[in-house]
Amino acid sequence: MFILRILFYFVVFGMLAILFVFLFIGLAVRKLKNKTRQPRDNQPRQTTQADGSVIIDRRPAEEIGKKIIPKDEGEYVDYEDA
């Protein structure tokens, strides 16, 4: 009976050890994946207009869709054709 108990504990602790190893490997892979993705997000985006001018956008990816000038800045100028 003593041998069965030792064998049972050995199997349970072995499975737990294998589980922790897989979790550690998964976390390491995820961290490495995020680390390699980060510099790509910080690269400037470059677009060329039809007239040949180049626009370089160095804003972070989170700010690309946002307006550059806030609503409370600037004023509306009514254009009248003379």
C-alpha positions in Angstrom: 0.0 0.0 0.0 2.9 2.3 0.8 4.3 1.9 -2.7 1.0 2.7 -4.3 0.7 5.9 -2.3 4.3 7.0 -3.3 3.6 6.2 -7.0 0.3 8.2 -6.8 2.1 11.2 -5.4 4.9 10.9 -8.0 2.3 10.9 -10.8 0.3 13.8 -9.4 3.4 16.0 -8.8 4.8 15.0 -12.2 1.7 16.2 -13.9 1.7 19.4 -12.0 5.3 20.0 -12.9 4.5 19.4 -16.6 1.6 21.8 -16.4 3.8 24.5 -14.9 6.4 24.0 -17.6 3.8 24.4 -20.3 2.4 27.5 -18.7 5.9 29.0 -18.3 6.7 28.3 -22.0 3.4 29.8 -23.1 4.0 33.0 -21.1 7.6 33.3 -22.4 6.3 32.9 -26.0 3.6 35.5 -25.5 6.1 38.0 -24.0 8.5 37.4 -26.9 5.7 37.9 -29.4 4.7 41.2 -27.8 8.3 42.4 -27.6 8.9 41.8 -31.3 5.6 43.5 -32.2 6.2 46.7 -30.3 8.9 48.3 -32.5 6.8 47.7 -35.6 4.0 49.8 -34.0 6.4 52.7 -33.4 7.6 53.0 -37.0 6.4 56.1 -38.9 3.8 55.6 -41.6 4.5 57.3 -44.9 2.0 58.1 -47.6 2.6 59.8 -51.0 0.0 62.2 -52.4 -0.9 62.4 -56.1 1.1 65.6 -56.5 4.2 63.9 -55.2 4.3 65.3 -51.7 5.0 62.8 -48.9 3.2 62.8 -45.5 5.0 61.1 -42.6 2.8 60.3 -39.6 4.8 59.6 -36.4 1.9 59.4 -34.0 1.3 56.2 -32.0 -1.2 53.6 -33.4 -3.8 54.6 -30.8 -3.9 58.2 -32.0 -4.1 57.6 -35.8 -7.9 57.7 -35.9 -8.2 60.8 -33.7 -8.4 64.3 -34.9 -5.2 66.3 -34.7 -6.9 69.6 -33.7 -9.4 69.4 -30.9 -12.9 70.8 -31.3 -12.3 73.6 -28.8 -9.4 75.0 -30.8 -9.6 77.2 -33.9 -12.6 79.0 -35.3 -14.9 78.7 -38.2 -14.3 81.2 -41.0 -17.2 81.8 -43.4 -15.9 81.9 -47.0 -17.5 84.3 -49.4 -16.6 84.3 -53.1 -15.9 87.9 -54.2 
